[in-house]
């Protein structure tokens, strides 16, 4: 007789796989179409990882059928085509200029002197220094960088950037 856990897995492995696959598909489509990116990004990443668990149970539950695909050789063409479609994306992502351009730009700004950052945020240098002091980041000079100030003061880089932008209006 099957244990309650085994019974649960046999009963729900495929439905959970289906449900999480639908969530992953819908959120992936939204991300691809740039619809509600802030709503779907983390959901898509985390729940796509969670999908691995019911997928593994689904494979376990359907193991005889999977072995049949190997025995008949019908699995090789779909696996090869899947790999062939995936490789160009991986190669494109491996390029030196890959990654999120906004994150690369923020990284560059964090390494720039505050005199240059002041121009970017359209404030005078002394105003920027005053904003930092008002946020508890004292002793900054226009030669400092966001990254350097964060390290020197023990603040998070985003806290330093928030202080530079001034209070929210």
C-alpha positions in Angstrom: 0.0 0.0 0.0 1.3 3.5 -0.9 2.3 5.9 1.8 0.4 9.2 2.2 3.4 11.0 0.8 3.6 8.7 -2.2 -0.2 9.0 -2.8 0.0 12.8 -2.6 2.9 12.8 -5.1 1.1 10.5 -7.5 -2.1 12.5 -7.3 -0.6 16.0 -7.5 2.8 15.9 -9.3 1.3 16.6 -12.8 -1.3 19.2 -11.6 1.4 21.2 -9.7 3.7 20.9 -12.7 0.9 22.2 -14.9 0.0 25.1 -12.6 3.5 26.3 -12.1 4.2 25.9 -15.8 1.2 28.2 -16.6 2.5 30.8 -14.1 6.0 30.6 -15.7 4.5 30.8 -19.2 2.3 33.8 -18.4 4.9 35.7 -16.4 7.6 34.9 -19.1 5.3 36.2 -21.8 4.6 39.4 -19.8 8.4 39.9 -19.4 9.0 39.3 -23.0 6.4 41.8 -24.0 7.6 44.3 -21.3 4.2 44.3 -19.6 4.3 44.7 -15.8 8.0 43.8 -15.5 8.1 44.9 -11.9 5.2 42.6 -11.1 6.4 39.6 -12.9 10.3 39.5 -12.7 10.8 38.1 -9.3 7.7 35.9 -9.5 9.0 34.4 -12.8 12.5 33.7 -11.4 11.4 32.2 -8.1 8.4 30.2 -9.2 10.4 28.8 -12.2 12.8 27.5 -9.7 10.0 26.1 -7.6 8.7 24.4 -10.7 11.7 22.1 -10.6 10.3 20.2 -7.5 7.0 19.1 -9.0 8.7 18.5 -12.4 11.0 16.1 -10.7 8.1 14.3 -9.1 6.3 14.3 -12.4 9.3 12.6 -14.0 9.4 10.1 -11.1 5.7 9.4 -11.5 6.0 9.0 -15.3 9.4 7.2 -15.3 8.2 4.2 -17.4 6.9 6.4 -20.2 10.2 8.5 -20.1 12.2 5.3 -20.4 10.1 4.3 -23.3 11.1 7.5 -25.2 14.7 6.5 -24.7 14.1 2.9 -25.8 12.3 4.1 -29.0 14.8 6.8 -29.6 12.1 9.4 -29.9 13.6 11.7 -27.3 16.8 12.5 -29.1 15.5 14.8 -31.8 13.5 17.0 -29.4 16.4 17.2 -27.0 18.8 18.1 -29.9 16.5 20.7 -31.3 16.0 22.2 -27.8 19.7 22.5 -27.3 20.2 23.9 -30.8 17.6 26.6 -30.1 19.2 27.4 -26.6 22.8 27.7 -27.7 22.5 30.9 -29.7 20.9 32.7 -26.7 23.6 31.5 -24.4 26.4 32.6 -26.8 24.8 36.0 -27.2 24.6 36.4 -23.4 28.2 35.4 -23.1 29.4 38.5 -25.0 31.4 41.1 -23.2 28.7 43.7 -23.5 26.0 41.3 -22.2 23.9 42.0 -19.2 21.4 44.7 -18.2 22.6 48.0 -19.7 20.9 50.0 -16.9 22.8 48.0 -14.3 26.1 48.6 -16.2 25.3 52.3 -16.4 24.5 52.5 -12.6 27.8 50.7 -12.0 29.7 53.4 -14.0 27.9 56.2 -12.2 28.8 54.7 -8.8 32.5 54.9 -9.8 32.3 58.5 -11.1 33.4 61.5 -9.0 30.5 63.2 -7.3 31.3 66.4 -9.4 30.2 64.4 -12.4 27.2 62.8 -10.7 26.0 66.3 -9.7 25.8 67.1 -13.4 23.9 63.9 -14.1 21.2 64.6 -11.4 21.2 68.3 -12.4 22.2 69.9 -9.1 25.2 72.0 -8.1 28.0 70.2 -6.3 27.5 71.9 -3.0 23.8 71.0 -3.0 24.7 67.4 -3.6 27.1 67.5 -0.6 24.4 69.1 1.5 22.0 66.3 0.6 24.5 63.7 1.6 25.2 65.5 4.9 21.4 65.7 5.6 21.1 62.0 5.1 23.9 61.4 7.6 26.7 60.9 5.1 29.1 63.6 6.4 32.5 64.5 5.1 31.8 63.8 1.4 33.8 65.8 -1.2 33.1 66.2 -4.9 36.1 63.9 -5.6 34.5 61.0 -3.7 32.5 58.4 -5.6 29.2 56.7 -4.6 31.0 53.4 -4.2 33.8 55.0 -2.2 31.4 56.8 0.1 29.4 53.6 0.7 32.5 51.7 1.6 33.9 54.5 3.8 30.6 55.1 5.7 29.3 51.6 5.8 26.2 52.7 3.9 24.5 50.7 1.2 25.3 52.2 -2.3 21.5 52.6 -2.9 21.2 54.6 0.3 23.9 56.9 -1.0 22.2 57.2 -4.4 18.9 57.9 -2.6 20.5 60.7 -0.6 22.0 62.2 -3.8 18.6 62.3 -5.4 17.2 64.2 -2.4 14.0 63.7 -0.5 11.1 62.2 -2.4 8.5 64.8 -3.5 
